[in-house]
């Protein structure tokens, strides 16, 4: 379950696309201005970004340049109503990985996102591993040797996040901010409950010890 930032100044478009992308399994955060987009990009980890060409206070190209100059690596798909070659060239030169001209079909958007997430240059993969435990992201199946168990979407997203950041501690609040949508009712208690149910499922494959708790620093998966 990839975490995605959708930045567009069209509220109705953002609302509609968010619902669609949620239905496709993405964890979606939104921004209506360039400033909000930069704040989100600097404060949270995203697997993929959708940027509109015009964001009110600044252009998507300006946001993209700042994001790339600060070391941002996530693939970026730009939305634009401009179809001229110069505009597309400017976006690609600023660091965009792909572009889509408005109006577009949501199925094409979804296909382009899947294509970007498959690119080996980025950290997206179909499975992840730590200490003999493997998570297959597409099926949300975690296995240890010949034993396996299927996770819920949120359990899989939480485990995926910790696996992507092995050897780093995260508090309940940090996990909530990176795994739960900002407009959800997720709380630190919700995170702790999800950790507990995830560990119960990991115990079925003999690896309840995979996620370690440090009372001072939070949760961690050791590499």
Secondary structure, 3 states (H helix, E strand, C coil): CCEEEEECCCHHHHHHHHHHHHHCCCEEEEECCHHHHHHHHHHCCCCEEEEECECCCCEHHHHHHHHHHCCCCCEEEEEECCCCHHHHHHHHHHCCCEEEECCCCHHHHHHHHHHHHHCCCCCCCCEEEECCEEEECCCCEEEECCEEEECCHHHHHHHHHHHHCCCCCECHHHHHHHHCCCCCCCCHHHHHHHHHHHHHHHHCCCCCCCCEEECCCEEECCC
